[in-house]
Amino acid sequence: MSVDTPVLVLPGLGNSGPRHWQTLWGLRQPTWQRVNLRDWDSPACDDWVRALNVAVKACPSPPLLVAHSLACLLVAHWAHRSALVPKGAFLVAVPDPQSASFPATAHGFVPVPMEPFAFRTLVVASANDSFGSLAHAKQCAIAWGSSFVDIGHAGHINADSGHGEWEEGYALLQQFLG
């Protein structure tokens, strides 16, 4: 990835806390911008789509999107509605809005657009993610035209599942950009 490529970090529900890999990667890469999607605990998809659109428009060149969990669905909705095209998207732990564990406080994320994106994407999934099955993540990857990586039993790929710095993920990101 060119050093000139802007990177927009898109946290999921709760804004990925201080021990989350997105936060730690952001500390490592001070030029990366964390997008304030607001209302982290009771998000409305339309509001998040507007915030992402503003952030992408503000970039000097097409950005790379680094999304976790609910923000993966945000990217799908945004891509479906926006004429803007990012450099690519790294989508980690795609949740299933039809699952019993999907947060009832998240509004407007269903149905998930299932059309190919106009940009390169990589979906990274875990075999035991409590917020979305491996089969669901693979189905999204196929529909979106994404590359797909199953990293095994890794929970929700967040701080709670022991993924702090998540060096394996950072290496996957570098390969994706490579």
Phi and psi in degrees as a GROMACS rama.xvg file:
@    title "Ramachandran Plot"
@    xaxis  label "Phi"
@    yaxis  label "Psi"
@TYPE xy
-67.3361  144.696  SER-2
-64.9153  -16.376  VAL-3
-83.2822  -11.4825  ASP-4
-72.7255  117.682  THR-5
-67.7011  147.147  PRO-6
-121.408  125.898  VAL-7
-108.414  121.105  LEU-8
-92.5581  126.122  VAL-9
-119.306  96.0814  LEU-10
-71.7092  162.023  PRO-11
-93.3013  -157.734  GLY-12
-51.4701  133.779  LEU-13
85.8102  -6.57749  GLY-14
70.2945  32.5247  ASN-15
38.6115  97.6345  SER-16
-62.4459  -172.719  GLY-17
-65.9758  -22.1331  PRO-18
-101.13  2.26898  ARG-19
-75.4046  144.729  HIS-20
-56.359  -35.0457  TRP-21
-62.2623  -42.2365  GLN-22
-65.8739  -45.4011  THR-23
-67.022  -38.7138  LEU-24
-65.4405  -38.1885  TRP-25
-62.5154  -35.1286  GLY-26
-68.0733  -34.0926  LEU-27
-72.9895  -28.7937  ARG-28
-123.82  81.4347  GLN-29
-63.0867  -14.96  PRO-30
-82.1379  -13.508  THR-31
-68.8166  144.72  TRP-32
-113.462  124.157  GLN-33
-85.2228  123.741  ARG-34
-81.9379  126.777  VAL-35
-82.8145  99.566  ASN-36
-83.4638  -7.31919  LEU-37
61.9056  172.836  ARG-38
33.0057  62.6911  ASP-39
-66.1301  -23.9713  TRP-40
-100.554  -16.3471  ASP-41
-141.979  63.9386  SER-42
-73.9106  146.997  PRO-43
-111.117  126.285  ALA-44
-53.7716  -45.2521  CYS-45
-58.6288  -40.4671  ASP-46
-65.6152  -42.5482  ASP-47
-65.9257  -39.5607  TRP-48
-62.0427  -44.0252  VAL-49
-61.0566  -44.7943  ARG-50
-62.5515  -41.1874  ALA-51
-66.7265  -41.1201  LEU-52
-60.6346  -43.6151  ASN-53
-61.595  -43.8787  VAL-54
-64.701  -42.0394  ALA-55
-67.182  -42.6915  VAL-56
-60.6  -32.1281  LYS-57
-76.151  -12.9234  ALA-58
-76.0585  141.595  CYS-59
-69.9692  -19.4587  PRO-60
-150.827  166.769  SER-61
-55.3516  126.952  PRO-62
-88.1453  164.146  PRO-63
-92.7392  133.242  LEU-64
-100.239  128.929  LEU-65
-117.034  101.352  VAL-66
-113.221  144.15  ALA-67
-124.365  136.204  HIS-68
55.6709  -119.627  SER-69
-57.0009  -28.9329  LEU-70
-66.7407  -21.1842  ALA-71
-65.2794  -41.3152  CYS-72
-67.7157  -36.1198  LEU-73
-56.4413  -47.7408  LEU-74
-59.6615  -41.0339  VAL-75
-62.7425  -45.2299  ALA-76
-66.5248  -43.0074  HIS-77
-62.6468  -46.307  TRP-78
-61.5422  -34.3187  ALA-79
-69.5767  -30.4405  HIS-80
-103.522  -21.8581  ARG-81
-101.495  146.812  SER-82
-85.6377  -11.1756  ALA-83
-71.9376  146.067  LEU-84
-127.414  116.653  VAL-85
-77.8517  173.175  PRO-86
-66.536  -34.8799  LYS-87
174.137  177.663  GLY-88
-143.37  133.684  ALA-89
-105.964  108.583  PHE-90
-112.446  114.477  LEU-91
-116.07  128.893  VAL-92
63.5814  61.3691  ALA-93
-64.8533  120.518  VAL-94
-82.8238  159.408  PRO-95
-104.992  110.23  ASP-96
-66.6262  -10.7695  PRO-97
-90.2236  -6.95336  GLN-98
-79.9078  155.64  SER-99
-64.9742  -23.3835  ALA-100
-86.0806  -6.28194  SER-101
-64.9206  132.437  PHE-102
-63.871  125.071  PRO-103
-65.8509  -16.7054  ALA-104
-82.0434  -7.89097  THR-105
-91.3494  124.812  ALA-106
-118.789  137.782  HIS-107
86.8263  9.2244  GLY-108
-89.2723  -2.2821  PHE-109
-115.335  139.256  VAL-110
-78.1631  153.284  PRO-111
-79.5264  126.827  VAL-112
-58.7669  131.528  PRO-113
-121.205  48.9059  MET-114
-113.367  155.956  GLU-115
-61.468  141.639  PRO-116
-78.2398  156.678  PHE-117
-91.6259  19.3631  ALA-118
-149.221  161.761  PHE-119
-68.0095  139.123  ARG-120
-142.893  153.42  THR-121
-129.532  125.293  LEU-122
-100.654  124.889  VAL-123
-110.833  125.822  VAL-124
-132.637  160.791  ALA-125
-116.667  144.649  SER-126
-71.0943  -16.7244  ALA-127
-131.733  41.9641  ASN-128
-76.9236  121.248  ASP-129
-71.5723  -12.2253  SER-130
-101.516  -5.51462  PHE-131
-175.563  134.539  GLY-132
-73.2601  160.188  SER-133
-60.9575  -40.1729  LEU-134
-61.7512  -40.2975  ALA-135
-65.4211  -44.9445  HIS-136
-61.232  -41.8084  ALA-137
-66.2404  -40.2506  LYS-138
-61.1142  -43.297  GLN-139
-62.5369  -46.0427  CYS-140
-58.5142  -43.9635  ALA-141
-63.5895  -48.2003  ILE-142
-62.6234  -37.8144  ALA-143
-83.1759  -9.19828  TRP-144
75.9538  27.2439  GLY-145
-90.0528  152.625  SER-146
-71.8714  159.74  SER-147
-138.371  134.921  PHE-148
-131.272  125.205  VAL-149
-97.8071  115.538  ASP-150
-96.3131  17.3926  ILE-151
82.755  -154.387  GLY-152
-80.2415  95.4836  HIS-153
-130.515  16.3731  ALA-154
58.8288  -142.067  GLY-155
-90.1016  13.408  HIS-156
52.0774  55.7385  ILE-157
-141.964  -173.953  ASN-158
-62.2133  -38.2085  ALA-159
-63.2605  -26.8981  ASP-160
-97.0177  15.0687  SER-161
82.8749  25.7884  GLY-162
-103.684  20.9201  HIS-163
-14.613  -102.378  GLY-164
-66.2693  -27.5701  GLU-165
42.5148  65.4117  TRP-166
-59.3778  -37.2671  GLU-167
-59.3144  -41.0087  GLU-168
-67.2114  -39.4173  GLY-169
-63.7407  -38.1184  TYR-170
-65.814  -40.4491  ALA-171
-61.6107  -41.2864  LEU-172
-61.762  -45.207  LEU-173
-62.8554  -40.4552  GLN-174
-63.1454  -44.4897  GLN-175
-58.0262  -40.6281  PHE-176
-78.8171  -21.3812  LEU-177
